[in-house]
Amino acid sequence: MSATESTDVLIVGSGFGGSITAYHLAAGGAKVTVLERGPWLEGKDFDHDYLLGKSYTRVFDFVAGDGMSVLGGNCVGGGSVVYFAALPRAPRFVFERHGSIGRRMWPSAIDRDSLDPWYDRVSEVMPVRQQGWGDVTYAGGLWAAACNHSGRSANPVPVGIDNAKCVNCNWMMAGCKFDAKQSLLFNYLPAAVAHGARIRPLHEVQRISRTEDGGYRVHYNHIDGEDYRVTTGAGEIDAKIVILAAGAGATPVILQRSEETLGRMPHAVGRYFSGNGERLNTAIVNEERAGELLGLRRPDGSVYEANQIGKGPVVACWDYLDAARPEYSRFSLEQLYFPPGLGTILAQAPGATGPSWFGREKKEILKRWRSWLTVFLMTEDDNEGVFGAPPPTGNAYRISQQMLGRGPLRYDPTPNTLRGWAEADAQVKEILERDGLATVAPWTNDVVGAYTVHPLSSCRIGDDPATSALDDRHELRGHPGIFVTDGSAVPGALTVNPALTIAALAERAVPGIVRAARERGVEVTYGAPLPRAAATSPPTAEPAA
């Protein structure tokens, strides 16, 4: 594109932080443009297939760092398309955490009580539904029964799923072919488009510079739809307000690359990254003992053998989310379906005598994959991730045609983080190995280091300029008119699935963004009604520029 375009508000990314702000600003009268790195897909486009080039590899972004690998979304709708729609609220104690800085991480203006009204707003749009025991899948039922057998409690997880449409196919992590998952494709995004917002897929933002009139110029590459390593053009768009919502693995990289043209970035840009303290454990269930101990039986006569049946996390043990427990010893244990691929590579063979992610023992557990039960641990980490020098383009050095990259993130877990992982691992083992029910092993860190599907905190909000990149309004320190509203703004690990908290913070940030936009000459108001869920398929993408 030869000429520089202009818009009032330029939003980078279309996940929770991008879609929510896009709707409110467009509904308030601003001219809004959203640039999304990935493709725009809808229900009919989601494949139940793992082949390269299918939707599964197109909508994920797996970036291997040094000590930490990140799995994120790469499509219109972002993380809402590639998550399991688990939508709990963060525990009250999370907002009082001190973490590695030795004092309260969160801004004084935000606690659980002040965030609850914003949680309510998002829950009205999505909507969030508290599951009952009748909604629980075989895997969730086994986990709940095992918790009960060991003297722990378990609860169905609140989710954004229309159970009337769900067929328990267990493909929902990579989109939903049956439109049962209440992603952003069915609420904020179509509502934003209806108010004039322009969503441009396959546009990867590279950097931001200043314009002579005090605004900003956003520079992007147009990405080939089949091979993400190939660019088919470039362009730039001027805006009075820029909102970064590219995810905690990409937003800091864009800002680091922009330092040459924007000026010095806050110290916390690209620092204090958190993987939400996440770990995965795989249990190999003893079918005979499960029937004897738990009294379970499927209609076909088998006991469990149902790893592939369901819809992601449906049951969690929250016994350890107790504010009275010391920091780094609070965590949740959630049953989770992790699809084949990385799961089969990283799942370790319990009790193996040598390397346990390959070899004879690994071949044996792969034969019993239907009897797997995966448990997802979300703990308190120390925000120890740091981003190194940015790659020449994008957020990573692209290794393959789609999905896989090598990124600049360095992560060396501290003793605090390691202790939290060990305590959570021990509790999973105690619950599932009691009376010979199963054998358990954590996923290996040997291949890709630690890993997270919920990256947070790489440009976090806070009161202290030395340890936070953003003020409590989500505005980038020293750069008025630039805001960050994705998971990178969350100050630290949440010990639960973070999607609803990211969304609530984005809702909370909008009034301040509207005030800033008005001060910068944008005619926009705040107060449009919340969007209603779309009854039809999402709008199709506009043609590539």
Salt bridges, closest charged atoms under 4 A:
GLU5 OE2 - ARG200 NH1 2.77
ASP45 OD1 - LYS44 NZ 3.22
ASP61 OD2 - ARG37 NH2 3.25
ASP61 OD1 - ARG398 NH1 2.82
GLU96 OE1 - ARG104 NE 3.05
ASP113 OD1 - ARG92 NH1 2.76
ASP116 OD1 - ARG89 NH1 3.05
ASP116 OD1 - ARG112 NE 2.77
ASP120 OD1 - ARG89 NH2 2.68
ASP135 OD2 - ARG129 NH2 3.15
ASP227 OD1 - ARG229 NE 2.92
GLU236 OE1 - HIS219 ND1 3.29
ASP238 OD1 - ARG217 NE 2.57
GLU278 OE2 - HIS454 ND1 2.50
GLU292 OE1 - ARG289 NH1 2.62
ASP300 OD2 - ARG298 NH2 3.52
GLU327 OE2 - ARG97 NE 2.76
GLU361 OE2 - ARG360 NH2 3.73
GLU364 OE2 - LYS367 NZ 3.18
GLU380 OE2 - ARG97 NE 3.38
GLU380 OE2 - ARG330 NH2 2.90
GLU423 OE1 - ARG325 NH2 3.62
ASP425 OD2 - ARG279 NH2 2.60
GLU430 OE2 - ARG152 NH2 2.96
GLU430 OE2 - ARG434 NH2 3.85
GLU433 OE2 - LYS429 NZ 3.04
ASP435 OD2 - HIS149 NE2 2.73
ASP464 OD2 - ARG103 NH2 2.19
ASP471 OD2 - ARG473 NH2 2.78
GLU475 OE1 - ARG473 NH2 2.65
GLU507 OE1 - HIS24 NE2 3.01
GLU507 OE1 - ARG121 NE 3.22
GLU542 OE2 - ARG198 NH2 3.22
GLU542 OE2 - ARG200 NE 3.30
